[in-house]
Amino acid sequence: MKNVSRDRCCAPIKSGGLNVVNFGVKCASLRLSNFLSLRDEFGTCKWHYLAWYFIGNRLAVLNSRFSFTSNLCPSSDRPSSYYLKSIESFCFLFSSRKALPDDLSCKSLYLLLLDCPKLTPKSTGFWRAVNGRPINRWAWVRHKSRLKLIENKKNDIIWLLIHRAIRVWYALRKWGYIGNDKCAVCNRVETIEHCLLECPRVVKSGIISPLFLVFYLTPPFQLPLKSDARSL
């Protein structure tokens, strides 16, 4: 069961992701990184002449440093599958940036080709209700949600909380997995707010703090007191 989209998981941590490798984008960036020596050190490798044959002057339109055309070397009418994919990726970068990047390292190309979701998550309304004010520093919040001092399991819970993807009864019923979304303690609808803030079991036991310390101990956030939790 997918709670968060794959694109969000592959996004950098500052964008709310887990920095999981997107293998399709990684393969494309590795493929394009080979063109660094082709552009700057042409002739030092034998495969450069094979690339010259398949590419011709197709990349020269995007960047004059890729101009290899010569009457002494023929060029193919249609590139092979490998070079065709490379040309398409370069055209995508050119259309989005109006120029090809000077840095053709794999790391730089990976970040340029990666399609990251928007920075503000869908749960902004929920967190505004919890904090009593809007959060304008989501990059900071996401960074704090992956603290190395906290166990991975707790970090995962905090990350799911940010994206409002905890599997509470309300979500499971909405997804069609169960037929009852009532809390086992107070028989109210078990939403995320209810499960972690409003339920009498949570208010009495005071187990809110372990999950929310990361967000509320540093200004501008404050850890809600039990009296505040009752009023939510």
N, C-alpha and C positions, 0 to 999 in steps of 0.2 A: 504494500500500500504506500503510494507516494504522497507525502504530506507537503513537500516543497518541490518546485519544479527543478529539473536537471540543470537548466540554465542558471538558476539561482545558486545551486550547489557549486557550480563551476566558477562562479564569480569570485573575485578577490574578497578577503575578509572585510576590507573597508567598504565594500559595496554590499555587505550582508551575506556573502557566500561562505563556503568552506574551502575555497581554493582547490577544489577537486579538478584534476586534469581533464580537460576536454580533448579526447584523443583525436577527433577529427581536426580540430584547430591545431593541435600539437603536430600532427603529421604535415599539415599545410605549412606551418612555420618552419619545420625542419627542411621541407622541400625548398622553400624560398631562401633559407639561409645559405644554401649552396651557391646562390647567385652572387654572393659577396665577392668571392674570388673571380667569378666570371666577369664582374663589372670592373674590379680594381686591379686584377692580376691576370688579365687575359693572356693565354698562351703558356702559362706555367703548368697547366694540367692538360692531358690529352683529351679528356672529355669536353673541354671547352670548344673544340672544333666540331664535336658532335652536336653540342648545344647551339653553336653558330648555325649549323645546317638546318636544324628544326625551328629555331626562333627567327632567324633572319633579322629584319629590321622592325619586328613587331613591338619590341620593348623600347626601341629608340624613340618612338612616338611619345612614350611616357617619360623617358629620361634619356637625354642625349649621350650619357655615359655608357649606354647599352648599344651604341651604334657599332655594328660589326660587319656591315654590308661591304662587299667587295666583289668585283668581277672575277676574281681569282677563285672564289668559293661559291658553289651553287647553294641555294636554299630550297627547302621543301615547301610545296604548296600548302600542306596541312601538317601542323606539328603532331608529334606522337601524343599519346594520352598523358604522359608525365608532363611534358612541356606545355600542353594545352591547359592542364589544371594550374600550372604555375602562372601562365599568362593571365588566366581568369582571376587568380588571386591578386596579381599585381594590378589588374584593371580595377578590382574592387577597392584596393587601397588608394589608387589614384582618384577614383570617383569620390571617395569619402574625405580625402585630404587635399585634393587638387594637386598633389605631387607625391612622388614615391619617397618613402623615408630614406634618410641617409644611412641610418643604422639598420643593417640587415641581419643582426644577430637573432638567434632563435627566440630568446627571451623577449626582445623588443617586438618582434613580429607577432608573437603569441598574444601579447596584450593588445596589439592593434587589431588583430583579426577576431579576438574574442568579443562576442556580442553580449555585453553585460546588461542585466535588467536595470530598470530605473532605481535610483538610490533610495527613494523613500518607499518603505514597505507598505503593504496593504493594511497593516495593523496600526496605522498612525492614529486612527480614531480611538482604538482601544487604549493605547498607551497614553493618549491625552486625557482620557477619563481616569486612568489610574493615577497619573501625576498631577492632574488638575491644571496642566499647562501644556502647550505643544512642545515637542522635542525638535530642536533645530540642529542638533549635533549627532546625527545618526552614525556618521563615520566613527565618532568617539564611542558611542554605545556599542557598536559592533566590535570594535577593538577590545573593549572591556569584557565582552561576552566570551572571549577566548583566552582567558587568563591561564597561564601555565601552572599556577599554584592550585587550580581546582581540577578535580578528577575529570576525565573525559566524559563520563556519563553525565555529570552535572553540567558541564559545558554544553553538551548536546541538548539537555533540557532547556537551558537558558536560550540557546540559539533557536529552538523550536518556539519558545515563548515570544521571542522577538517577531517571528513570522506568523504568530497565532496559529500554530500547527500542532498543538498538543492534542492527543487523542482522548478527549473527554467524551462523556456520553452523548452530548449534543452533537458533536462532530461525527461520531460513529453512526448515530441515527440518521443524520443528514446524508451520509455516504451510503446508507442502506444496509449497514452491517448488523444493527440491532433495532428493536422496535420500541424500546423504552429509553428516554433521555432524562429520567428523573434521578436526582441524587439519592443515594441509599441512606443518607442520614436525615435530611430535612425534606425530602420529596419535592424539592424545587428543581427546575431545569438546570442541569449541570453544564454550564458554560465555563470557559476558562476563568472569567472573573469570579464566578461563584466558587469554583473548585479551589482557587488559590487565595481569595480575598473575603468572600462573603459567607461561606459555609460556617455554621457555628463550630464545627469540629476544628476548622483552621483557626478561627479567632481565639478559641480557648487554648489550643495547643501552642500557638505562636510559631508555627512552622513556615511563616511567610518569609522571614528574614533570610534563610539560606539561599533562596532563589533570587531574591531581589537586592541583596547586599551589593552586588556588582554594579547596579544601576543607581542606587540611592545614597551610597556613602560619600560620593563625590559631588560637589555642587555642579549644576543647579538642582540636582535631584535630592530628595529627602526620603528616608525610610518611613513608610506610613505606620503610625502607632495603631494599637488594637482598637482604640476608640475611633480612629479615622477609618479603619477597615469596616467597623460596624455601620458607619454612615454611608459607605459606598453602596 
